Amino acid sequence: MPATLTSLRADAIRLTHDDVAYEPLADDASLGALLFALDLLGRDAFDLAAMRYADRVTLGPALEAARQYGLILRRHVERADRAAPLLPAAVKLDQAHAWVHAAAAAVPEAERDRFCWRLARRLGADPWGDGRPAIALANQQFGMFDEGFAEMEAREAAASAGAAVADADADAAPAEGDAVTGAGEAVAGKLVAEVPAGKGDVVSSAGSERLADPEP
């Protein structure tokens, strides 16, 4: 399902992606952090041209502003020097930290743990440069190397591999059947072609005579 944005009252915007409807966000920075977390910072992530004119007027500028915050966050977490933040002068580290946590809080509870583990992996090792966990939400802490995340990833990878093998077997079965049928027809055709004209009638006639004449 493609990502969609819905304009709500009080300037709030709801993002829906992969059948998950996130809680409305009223500020561009938090929405930008959510876009970063879901890898939706590309300009082709949303089809603005398909929106109604009124929605384009409202959502277009908000989406662009949110993208800028998301790009700031991405630049910071991809920095080579993990000991120092890489943020514009107007942005404090605690502000970026708050954006991430606001985005995590917007995730439905059923999806929140998975979201936070994945986001912690994207944030990388010690994203805030002071030893704080990547995300601390509702008395839970999520870090890049959480065992729960690794186990979940392993289970999902195994399930995906099993589904891919099953699909491949299902696709290959009709093709193999067609190949066997085709091979059988080819052999039959070859045998018929190798019998000289009239030879079949001679063999049949000879067989009939032997059956008709008893042995002495």
Secondary structure as UniProt FT lines:
FT   STRAND          4..7
FT   HELIX           9..11
FT   STRAND          13..17
FT   TURN            18..19
FT   STRAND          20..21
FT   HELIX           28..37
FT   TURN            38..39
FT   TURN            43..44
FT   HELIX           48..50
FT   HELIX           53..77
FT   TURN            82..83
FT   TURN            89..90
FT   HELIX           93..105
FT   HELIX           109..123
FT   TURN            127..128
FT   STRAND          135..137
FT   TURN            138..139
FT   STRAND          140..142
FT   TURN            144..145
FT   HELIX           147..194
FT   TURN            197..198
FT   HELIX           199..212
//
